[in-house]
Amino acid sequence: MAVMESVIGQDDARPAPIAKAAAEMPTLIGASREELGAMLRDKGVAERQIKMRVSQLWNWLYVRGVSDFDAMVNVSKDMREMLKANFTIARPEIVEEQISNDGTRKWLLRFPPRGAGRPVEIEAVYIPEEGRGTLCISSQVGCTLTCSFCHTGTQRLVRNLTAEEILSQLLLARDRLGDFPDRDVPQGGMIPSSDRKITNVVMMGMGEPLYNFEEVKKALLIASDGDGLSLSKRRITLSTSGVVPEIYRTGEEIGVMLAISLHAVRDDLRDMLVPINKKYPLKELIEACRAYPGLSNARRITFEYVMLKDVNDSLEDAKGLIQLLKGVPAKINLIPFNPWPGTNYQCSDWAQIEKFADFINQAGYASPIRTPRGRDILAACGQLKSESERMRKTDRLAFEAMMIANHGEDD
């Protein structure tokens, strides 16, 4: 039995919820430089100071990772007081933090209400790998896609996350991993070795990122900004179930790596497994993949393929997969299905998964078999579901959180 440690739990000490007044303030996190300038200008900051003040804020938020205006020591006291009176840079509340014996970490995060809404909760997962550390973040609370094998899809969509809320998952994870320069280690932070901090980010948590395109775009452009968080776009992977028009936009306007939740090579089967296929069938999806900018053997599209016993795991399916992806620089991640309560699917036999992988490899495609990770903290693949709206802690911990490893480039 794997061992799980709950560092922060429902009954443990944890950061206090963001005060109501602060929660109602506009946040600086997630704002572009132009928006930051406009926000400062609106509060009376002199035009001649705007560029310098924006540069200071950007550095403190995204290079130094501060979440308290008083930590901005090269900003005048009067300016800090103005910022505190009008804006927030607070992190979301950590409702629960768990660490697996394999190093996988999962956070249940609570965001304050926006407008007339209610507080919402999402999960983010970190996986340490050889030579890299991958953070899986969410783009929506819930999901609309209802993929039949995915437990996350059984939770209805509550709302899109804002750019701030998307970025805050990365900022908070870097806090907890001690991944900002010159920062003290947080209590319970358990800093991993240097090669296990966050080097790669995948948009593969709750939700369909391309149904929240503008906020995802805004967040990822800030995450990849060379004067801030400075993640290489080759180390950021956006996963989609196949929102074809926004795949074109992703390549043109964001430029990150692409992953496709494929799971079937025939339209009739994919219609059932991934219902968005009825709107954007395989032919249109693969055409969009072929047109993705910068494709090469060094910049491949990753195709996710969950292995379902007697559903999509035959050698005929493997042959169909090769034919479907012919000419597309691709890596095919085979994912052993993780059963969840109420599902009618079973994981393919291991011997069959290996036969499937061997056929793919012999055809010239890299086809790693995903090793399930974080099962002891319920953080393995395809089964993320938060307690938002209705689930009690004991129910939530009966399910597993989604995590994607081995995405993006190493250099």
N, C-alpha and C positions, 0 to 999 in steps of 0.2 A: 504494500500500500504506500503510495507516495505521500510525502509530508507537506502540509501547507501551514504557513504561519500567517495569521492575521495581524498585521502591524497596526492598523487602525480599523476599528470595527464599530458597530452600532453602539456598543456599551463602553467603548474606550474613549480616552481623551482624544480630541481631534480639533482642528481649527474651527474657531467659532464661525457661525454663518455670517455672511456679509450683512452688515447693518442695512436696514430698510432704506435709509437715506442714501447710502452709498450705492445700493443696488439700483436706485432710481436715477443716479447720475449718469451722464454719458461716459462711455469708456474711451480711453485713448488706444487701447489694444485693438488691433485690427483696422485702424484708420490708416489710410495712405499718407504719404508726406504732404500731399496737397490738402487733404482733409485735416491733418494736424495743424497746418498753417492757418486754415480757415477757422478752426476752433480757437486757436490762440488769438487770432485777429479779432474775433467776435468778443473776446474777453478783454480787449483793450491793449494787447501787446503791440508795441510799436512796430511798424512795417520793417524798419531797418534791423530789427532783432529777430524777425520771424525765421529766416533761414537758419540762423545759429541756434535758436531755441529748438526748432524741429530736429536739427542734427543731434543736439544734446539728448532730447527725449528718445529719439530712435536708438541711440547708443545705450542709454540706460535700460530701455525696455527689452531690446533684442540682443545686445551684446553682453550686458552685465546681468540682465534678467531680474531687475528689481521689481517688487510689487508694492513698494511704499515710497511715496514722494520724498519723505524725509531722508531716504538713502541717496538721493541725487545731490551729492555734496558740492558739485561745481555749479549748481543752480542757486541763485540768490534766495534768501529766506522769504522775501516778499513774493517771489515767483512761486516758490513751493507752497506757500499759504494760499495763493490764488488757485493753484492747481488742485490742492486738497479741497477747496471750497466748491469747486465746479466739476471735477472729473474723478473717475476712479480708474485704478489699474489693479484692482484686487483679483486674486485667483478665485476660482470656484471652490466650494466647500468639498473636502474629501469626506465622503460618507463612509467609505470603506477602502482599505488598501490591503492587498494580499500578496504574499511572495511564495512562489512554488519552490520546491527543492531543486528544480532545474534552472532557477533564476528567473523564470517568467514572473512578471508582476502585473497585477490588475488593479485598476482604480475605478471605483464607482464615484462619479462626480455629480454634484448638484449645482445647477445654475439658478440664479434668482429669477423671479418672474420678470417678463418683459411686457410693458404696457399692461393690458388687462389679463395677461396670462397667469399661469401658475408656475411654481418652481418645477424644473424638469431634471431628470437624471439620465446620464449616459455612462458608458464604460469605455475605457481606453486600456490597451494591453501592450506591454513591452516584452520582447523576447530577445535575450542575449544569444548571439550566435558566434561562431568562430570568426574573429576578425571584424565583427560588426554588431550593432545593436539596433533592432527594428521596433519602431513604435507604430501601433495600429490605432488610428483615430477615426472618430465618427463624424458624419456630416449631417445627420438628421436624428431626431428622437423618434424611434420607430421606423417603419418602412412601408412602402405602398406596393412592393413588387410581388409579395405572396409566393415566392418560389417554394415549390411543394416540399423540398427536402431541407429547407433552411428554417431553423427555429426562430431566428430574428424576424422573419417575415410573418410570423403569427402575431406580432405586436403591431397594432395599427399605428399609422403615422400621427404623431402629436404636432410636430412642427419642424421646420428647417432650423438648423443651427446658424448663428451669425458667424461672420469672419472672426470676431473676437472669441466666440466660444470654440471654434475650431482651433485657432491658434493657442488658446488657453490650455488645451489638452497637452500640446507640445511644451509650453512654458512650464506647466506644473510638473510634467514628467521630468524635465530637465532639473527642476528644483529638487525633486525627490531622489534623483540620481546623483546630485552634486555635480551637475554637468554645465554649470556656469562658472566662469573664471573668478577666482578670489572670493569664493563664497564658502561660508561655514557649512559643514555637513549637517543636514537636518536630523533631528532625533528619529531613529528608526530608518534613516535613509539608506543605510547599507550600500555605500557606493561600490559598484562593481569595478573590476579591473578596467584599465584605460580602454581596452578594445571592446568594452561592453556598454559604453555609453551610446547615446542615440546618434547613429550615423545614417540611418535610413528611416523614411516615413512612408507608410502605406495608408491610403484612404480606403480602408476595407472594413471599418467598423459598422455601426448601425447606419442604415440608410443607403440610398443610391446617390452618390456624389453629383452626378450629372442632372439630377432633378433639383439640385441646389447650386446651379452652375456659378452664378455671380459671386456668392459668398465664398464658395470653395476656391474660385479663381483668385479672389482678393487675398484669402488666407495663404494660398500656396505661393503667390508672387511675393508676399512678405517673407514667408519661410525661406524662399530661395534668394532673397535679396543679399547681395554680396557685402553690404555694409551692416548687416544685422545678424539674423540667425544663420545665414550663409550656407544653407543646405544646397548641394548640387542638385540640379533638376534631374540628373541621372540617378540620384538616390531617393527621389520622390516618385512613388507609383500610385496612380489613380486607378481604381478598379471599378468597372461598370458592368452591368448586366446587358448593356447593349443599347444605350440611348443614342442612336446613330447620328442625328444632327449635331449633338453636343460632342461626339467623338471628334468630328472635324474641327469644331471650335477649340477643343482641348489642345489639339496639336498646334493650331495656329496661335492661340492666345495665352496658353499656359506653358506648353512645351515639356511637360513631365513625361515620365515613362507610363506606359499604358498596360493594364491587365484587363482581360475579358473573362467574365464568369460564363464559360461556355457550356460544359456539362452534357452536351448532346451534339450529334453530327447530322441529325435529321430534324426537319422542321416539326413533324408530328410529335416527336418525343420532346423536343425543346419547348414546344408550345405548352406542354404539360409541366415540365420541370421549371422552366423560366418563362412565365406567361408573357413577358414583354416581347418575346419572339413573335407573337401574333401581330404586333405592330411593326416590328423591325425584324423581318425574317433573316435567316442565315446569309443569304446572298447579299443583302444590303449591309449586314454587319461586317462580313469579310471584305467587301469593297471598301468600306470605311477604314478598315485595318490596313489594307494595302496602300491606301492613300495617306496614312499617318506620316507626318514629316520626319525626316531623318532616320528612317528605318535602315538598319544594316545588321550584320552579324554581331556588331558591338552594341546596337540599340534595338533589342528584340522586344516584341510584344509577348507578354506572358499570358498563356491561356490556362485558366483554372478548370479542372475537370474532376469533380467529385465522383468517387468510385462506388456505384450502387449495384449491389448484387442482382444479377439477372435482369438488369434494366439497361445499362449502358456500358457494360464491361466485357463484351465479347470481342473476339479478334476481328469480326466484321466491323464493329464500332471503331476499333483501332485503325483498320484500313480506311474507313470513311473519314477518320480524323486526319490522316495523312493527306488524303485527296483534297479535303476541304481547305487545308492550310498550305497547299502547294504554292511555293513561291513567296510565302510570307515569312520573313525572319522571325522565328518564334521559339519560345521555350514553353513546354507543356508541364504544368505542375499537376501531378496526380495526387488527389487528396483522399485518404481513407475516410469514409463517412463515419461521423461520430453520432450514433443514435441518440435521440432525445425522447422523453416521455410523450407517447401519443403518435410517434412517427410510424409509417407503414414500411419504411425502407430499412434495408440491412446493408452493412458494409460488405463489399466484395471480399471473397476469400483472398488471403494474402498471396497464395500461389497464382491466382488469376491476375491480381494486380501486377505481379512481377512479370508474367507473360505479356501483359498489355504494355508494360514499360519497356520490355526487351524489344518488342516489335517497333515501338516508337523510336527507340534509340537506334535500332538497325536502319531505320529510314532516314537517319541523320538529324533527328531532333533531340536536344537535351530534354530528358523526361525524368526529373527527380521525383521520388515518392516522398511526400510530406510526412515527416515524423511527427506524430501528435505530441504537442507540448502543453504543459500547464494543466494537465487533466486534474491534478490534485487540487488546483484552485479553480476548477471549472472554467478553464480558459483555452479550450481547444477549438478546432476549426468549425465554423458554420453554425454556432449555437449561442450567439450573444443575445442576451435579453435582459434588460434592466428591470427594476421594480417600478418604473414610471407608471403613474396612474393607479396601479392596483396591486402589485406583487409584494408580499411580505418578504422579509429577509430570508426566512427559511425556505420559501418557494424559490426566490431568486437564486440562492446558492445550490438549488437542485439542477440548475442548468449550466451550460458551459459558455464561456465568452469566446467570441471569434478572434482568431489571430492568424496573421499571414506572415510567414518568414521567407527569407531567401528571395526577396524582390529588390529590384534596382541594381545598379552597378556597384562594384567594389572600389572603383577609382574615379 
